[in-house]
Amino acid sequence: MFDDLIGKPYKENGRGPEGYDCYGLVLTVCHRLGIDLPDRQELLKVPFEKVKAKQAGDIVFIPGPTGGHIGVMENKNTMLQVMDR
């Protein structure tokens, strides 16, 4: 379902299909899963819940000094994310 996204380059504010930033990739994946997300700033206001066992469709937020990183779980072991900047 997401094979066409693998290997796409990082693109600042990218929403695809030529390239993605981390939020753009999450938006695309969630859209394909039928999930509507708020814009980036609104999403960051939503309280995230820690879970012990990740599953497909979970949004993963990793806090960091520049605002953090976001990805989405493809399955319980694999996170779809944009890696290169």
N, C-alpha and C positions, 0 to 999 in steps of 0.2 A: 504494500500500500504506500510505502514511503521510499521505495528504491530510487525513484527519480530525484529525490532530494539529497542523496548521498553524494558527497564530493562537490557540492555547490560552493562557490567561494564566499568569503565574508565580504559584505558590502554594507558600509555605514548606512543606517536607516533602510536597509534592503528588505523588501517584501516579496522578492522573487519575480519571475523565475530565474533571472540571471544571477542573483546572489541574495544573501540574507544576512541580517544581523540576528542576534540570538532571539529577540522578541519576534521578529518577522518569521523566523522558522517555527516558533511555537504557535503563532497565529495561524500559519498555513496548516500545520499538523492538526490543531484543534478544529479548524474549519472543516477539514476532511472527515473528522470524527463527529461533526455536527455540534460542536461546542462553540458558543459565542463567548469571546473574551472582551473585557473592557479595554480601553486604550492603556498604554504602558503606565502612565502616571496613576491611573485609577487602580490598576492591578496591583501596584506596589503598596496601596493603602489597605488591600484586603489582608486580613490576618491569615498567615499560612499556618498549617497544622503539621507538626512533625508526625511522621508515620514510621513504623518499624519495618513494615514489609511494603516496598514499592510495587506498584502494578501498572500495567499499560494505561496510558492516559493521564497519569499523575504528572503534575507540573512540579519541577524541581527548581528551587531558587537557592543559589549559593551566594550569600552575602559577600561583599568585597568593598575595597576602598573607593572604587569608582562607580558604585551603585549595584554591583553584583553581576551575576550571570544567571540565565534561565534556560532550561531545557525541558523536554517532555519525555517521559518513559515510553519506549516502544514496547517493552515487555518488562518483566521483573528484574532483568539484568542489564538492559541496554537503554542508554539515554540518547535521544536524538538531540544534537546540539551543534552550534557553530563554534569551531575551535580557533580558526586563524583570524588574526586581526591585521 
